Amino acid sequence: MDPYLHIFNFNIRFYSIFILLAVVAVTFFTEREAKRLGIKQDFIFNMLFWSFIFGILGARLYYVVFNFQEYIKDPIEIIKIWNGGLAIHGGLLAGVLTCYLYCKRYNVRPLRMCDLIVVPLLLGQAIGRWGNFFNQEAHGAATTVAKLKSLFIPDFIINGMQIDGVYYFPTFFFESIVCLVSFLVLCIIRRGKYTKVGSMTASYLMIYGVLRFFIEIERTDALMIAGFKMAQIVSVIMFIIGLVLMMYISRKPKFDDLYNDRTNVDEIRF
């Protein structure tokens, strides 16, 4: 499979294109939701800008640290992120930290802002996974064409998962589908009359925690630590944090701290 889009004399990695499309999608839907709730657009855009910058750096650093022995042989490869090698958990950690610090700078509740971002973030992840497809990475174990066809996987994906004559399980495809469906479901839920601040963030942590835990069972390129798949460890932690947060939120009175209450927004002096 050709990992490049050829335009005249330019060769652009599909991986880079899908990462860019993911960033655009997250930005568009986050700003749209912020506008609905009466939150300043400039504040949201700047927060997202810095979160994306440090998120990408964090995702790369996370990946490089767990593959240090490979990159130490040719350090220049560290900056070539267009070749793949971004770990979503590293990106999430750096992005959340950036969002937290930015919100604290302007005395805005980070959890309120996280609620705006995490729902479209699922859409962004659904889009970004297709970059892995064109890089022929983040796949599962070797399998057969018959097995793939029995799962109603489109032929172009099956053909794309043929690497050096061997067919592999397209874990990226199923992760993308679940992320897309979760995005649509949470878009509906967050319009609920009694939806509370923090519930979207808690839902994201639990949904992606469970999804990634089971996806990692199939992945053959997982980052390891002490014989365990790091992504599964982080996924369990994510789920626990999400569950505890949801339990805490559910104890609040029915009409307290409502997500859709436009008056329940901190004044942003930006």
Secondary structure, 3 states (H helix, E strand, C coil): CCCEEEECCEEEEHHHHHHHHHHHHHHHHHHHHHHHCCCCHHHHHHHHHHHHHHHHHHHHHHHHHHCHHHHCCCHHHHHCHHHCCCCHHHHHHHHHHHHHHHHHHCCCCHHHHHHHHHHHHHHHHHHHHHHHHHHCCCCCCEECHHHHHHCCCCHHHHHHCEECCEEECCHHHHHHHHHHHHHHHHHHHCCCCCCECCHHHHHHHHHHHHHHHHHHHHCCCCCEECCEEHHHHHHHHHHHHHHHHHHHHHCCCCCCCECCCCCCCCCCCC
